[in-house]
Amino acid sequence: MKKTSDNAVLAILISIAALVLFDLMGLIIKHLSTRYSAAELSAYRNLFGLVPSVIALWMTTGWRTGGRSLRIRQWKLAALRGLSVTFAQLMFYLSLGIMAFATATTISYTTALFTTALAVPILRETVGWVRWLAVAVGFVGVMMILQPGSDAFTWALLLPVGASFLYAFSGVTARLIDPDVPTPLFNLHSSAFAAVGSFMLAMAVGGFSPLASLEDLGFIILMGMFGGSAVLCLVVAYRMTEPSNLAPFSYFGIPIAFALGWLFFDEAPVDDLWPGAALIVIGGLMIVYRERRLRRPVPRPQAQS
């Protein structure tokens, strides 16, 4: 597969924009979680999240001039990604409702660790020992937050871990899409499968509650728009560069989530996240440093006069 490393900087900026959109979506989910189940919110998010996907596809010049076909050869891959997103959302939304926003969000950033690891068997990508060491440092940080074996540990803490694994799988497999398939088209298929799966899941676990107010409806629509736009940004970013190049920058979402949790919910779980979150960030910075060293041009020897 041909690498597109020249687009790495733009891909990083797009992925950071996706982080902000995901955090805004998470704030709304936590706000609504007292009145609606995680399965309901997942279904609503996927339904209204289809809107950005449809808009993006309509704005794709190549698709419009190429016959506007909605068929794709890799529909099974789209279905698999949609199914993984369905269960990832269920686990992450559950965690947002039962723990501090910054805690759930910080743990979910193990996506970067899983992304680097999954890129090896799925994409046959070569990951050097420095990046593996960075993954190990980040994993230690996660363990310090989870504190397995202590009184502070609860099985609920594994919900965002499981969600991040499935999100990483969805992101990495985006690189398997046929190059001639427009990104918005494939994203629309994956989103449609996720919407169907989440609605079936919501019906299986109790159905839908009546909407409490028009304000809640507005929040639900906004939640779906934020989430759909964020996913589209990530799909675009993952197709522009190697997943392991984006992994370290996902750690930037940790301080963003902490600030938003403190601002909107008056939460400051410093004792729960320190120093584990710091190790996760250090692991990411190690990868950033390594990537910069690898991309640094080698000076050409000067001819002696």
C-alpha positions, 0 to 999 in steps of 0.5 A: 500500500502506498504511503501518503506521508506528505499529508501527515501534517494535515492529517494530524490537524484533522484528527485533532479537530475530531478530538474536540468534536468527540469531546463536545459530543461526550459532554452532551452524552453525559448531560443526557445520560440521566434521562436516556440509556446508553443504547438510546443515545447511541442510536440517536447519535448514529441516526443524526450522525448520518447527516454529515455523512450525506452532506460530505458525500454530496459535496464530493466532486468525484462521486457526483461526476462519476455516476453517483453510485452508492455501491461499494465492493467492500460492504462487508468491511463497512458492516464490520466497522459499523458493528464495532462502532455500535458496541464501542459506543455502547461501552463508552456511553455507559462509562460516561454516565457512571464515572467522571468525564475526564476519567472515562475520556482519559481511559478511552485514549488507550485507542492510540495504544491499540491503534499502534498495536493493531497496525502491525497484524492488520496493515503489516506496518513496521513499528520500531522499538521506540514506539513499542516502548512508548506504547508500554509506557502508556500502558503502565499509565493506564494500569495506574489509573485502573489500579487493578486489584485495589479497592478503587478498581471496578469493572466499569473502568474496563468499559472505556478500554473495550470501547477504545479497542473497537474504535482503534479497530475501526480506525485502522481498517479504514486504511483497507478501503479501496483507493478509488472509493470516496471516503464519504461514501465508505463512511456513509455505509459504515455509519448506516450499518452502525445506525441499524445495529444501534437501533436493534440493540436499543430495542433489544435492551428496553426500547426508547424513552419519550423525549423529555423536552424540545431542549433534549431533542436539540441536544440529541441532534447536536450530539449526532452532528458532532459525532458524525463530523468527528468520525468523518474527520478521522476516516479522512485522517487515517486515509492520509497517513499511517495510523501510528503517525496519528496515535501520539496526537490523540493524547492531546485530548486528555487535557482538553477532556479534563478542562471540559469536565471541570468547566461543565461538571465541576469535576477535577479527578486529579488523584484518580488520573495522576500520575497515570495520565502523565505517563500516557502523555509521555508515551505519546511525546516519545512517539512524536520525538521519534517521528521527528527524528526519522523525518529529519533530513540528513545533512549532505556532506560538503565538498572540501575546497 
